[in-house]
Amino acid sequence: MAESKTIEIIKEEAQAIETKTVEYDGLTFEFPADVNDWPATAIMKLEDEKPMSFIRDVVSPESFNQFLAKKPTMRQFGALADLVGNAVGGSGN
């Protein structure tokens, strides 16, 4: 019984994750506000210096694919990355 209760508490905490939202080029990107709630794969890609893969994992592959469908330039990618970074308190590029 205790294990089942623990699982329910974890599920409730997961559902209560605070998110941030940024808008860019007509698209809305929602992601966890706290870096501790970001997918571990995103952090791994940041460590591997793969900024596009990192942002994709943070904002969700689905949202990022919508962005890529617009055939963005690197300048536009940088603007999106700056928006995400600034939303969570980063300094951007």
Steps between C-alpha positions, in 0.01 A plus 500: 500500500779746585655454155170580330459815710854611412427455130186714534698777673761495224226520235340797677834680523569436132166650404571808710814600307507874439550590137614801301370597160669693224362595162706532187397535136139408570589189701461442873762306691427374852765340719579439867595821680751325724802341334470215749180402321657497153552162336834346591562448128489877452772554758710228339474678165598828662808331643576357154474853354202416278290816536230408247442159655504661845231757412297230322491288813416794728209639294391151380584333171147568371524876555852513364396311187235767437776758526722304259212471252532877453858446378658737752842655463768464766423860601138400561609193696722724711206730569288207616783367716544845655128520578508161674817589690368839610168348608679277750741768614792433267702766327443375146787499248 
